[in-house]
Amino acid sequence: MDNIDIINIKECRKPDLQKSATVACQGVKGAYSQIAASAAFEQPDIMYMRTFDGVFRAVDKGLCKYGVLPVENSTAGSVTDVYDLMKKYNFYIVRSVKVCISHMLLANKKIAVSGIKEIYTHDQTSHQCSKFLEENPHIKLNIWANNATAAKFVADSGRDDIAAIASESCANLYNLTVVARNVQNNKNNYTRFICISKECEIFDNADKISLMATLENRPGALYEALKQFAELKLNLVKLESRPIEGTDFEFMFYFDVQANIENESVYDLLTRLKQNTINTVFLGNYSEISV
């Protein structure tokens, strides 16, 4: 990912996120990414991609204006595949969407859980529903690329002894029966999605800044960076490290901080980070909506 000139970020101010746009997300209709995209835009024209990389590439090549991707879940943690792809592409985060996730066990007909032989679902979802899966060791777990595609596979199979873990909307879309509701570990189960664009767009009420930074590999380098946030009394709400491919255990750090770049002190801090780190990338200043 290229180093973006923080000096020009203030020129990114826009009136508001447009109501209709072409948006890419991973999966098929009924996927949680589609739910997030429909929450971010009033009238999205959604392109469905097979992989997360496909979403980034669609935005990068101008096939769509925006892309929607999951980045973390309150139960299972970060979606590491997405974080690793962030280092590969040039993009900006323009909004985030927090979706309350209620996982349903879906089958072709009403059946006792004891009669289910196999479950199909996404890897992240399997972690979010680990207690249910542990309580039913007789069920074989099959990891699928997406919950909605798992639901479609179950519907198309015609089998009565397999099930998918997916959203209730998938039951309606693919004519499946809800065998069990809320099979996730925690009823307060949320996934945060980011809406990305190739162009920088900062809207009113933006209150979170995301950065990626490569620091010098020496004692105290991370402390010196974090100290600058603390001195401004800024709340650092996320710190994620990901290994840099091809290096000997060197890391890229991902920061989420509650701040607005219109604040002159915050703007000066970002400028200093750019000057005093190996590479600092401004990913966006945006707000979050919840559904």
HELIX and SHEET records of a PDB file:
HELIX    1   1 ILE A    6  CYS A   12  5                                   7    
HELIX    2   2 TYR A   32  ALA A   40  1                                   9    
HELIX    3   3 PHE A   52  ASP A   60  1                                   9    
HELIX    4   4 THR A   80  MET A   86  1                                   7    
HELIX    5   5 VAL A  113  GLY A  115  5                                   3    
HELIX    6   6 ASP A  123  GLN A  128  1                                   6    
HELIX    7   7 SER A  130  GLU A  135  1                                   6    
HELIX    8   8 ASN A  147  SER A  157  1                                  11    
HELIX    9   9 GLU A  168  LEU A  173  1                                   6    
HELIX   10  10 ALA A  221  GLU A  231  1                                  11    
HELIX   11  11 GLU A  264  ASN A  276  1                                  13    
SHEET    1   A 4 GLN A  43  MET A  49  0                                        
SHEET    2   A 4 SER A  20  GLN A  26  1                                        
SHEET    3   A 4 TYR A  66  ASN A  73  1                                        
SHEET    4   A 4 GLY A  77  SER A  78 -1                                        
SHEET    1   B 6 GLN A  43  MET A  49  0                                        
SHEET    2   B 6 SER A  20  GLN A  26  1                                        
SHEET    3   B 6 TYR A  66  ASN A  73  1                                        
SHEET    4   B 6 TYR A 190  SER A 197 -1                                        
SHEET    5   B 6 TYR A  92  CYS A 100 -1                                        
SHEET    6   B 6 GLU A 288  SER A 290  1                                        
SHEET    1   C 5 LYS A 140  ILE A 143  0                                        
SHEET    2   C 5 GLU A 118  THR A 121  1                                        
SHEET    3   C 5 ILE A 162  ALA A 166  1                                        
SHEET    4   C 5 MET A 104  ALA A 107 -1                                        
SHEET    5   C 5 THR A 177  ALA A 180 -1                                        
SHEET    1   D 4 ASN A 235  PRO A 243  0                                        
SHEET    2   D 4 PHE A 251  GLN A 258 -1                                        
SHEET    3   D 4 LYS A 208  THR A 214 -1                                        
SHEET    4   D 4 ASN A 279  TYR A 286 -1                                        
END                                                                             
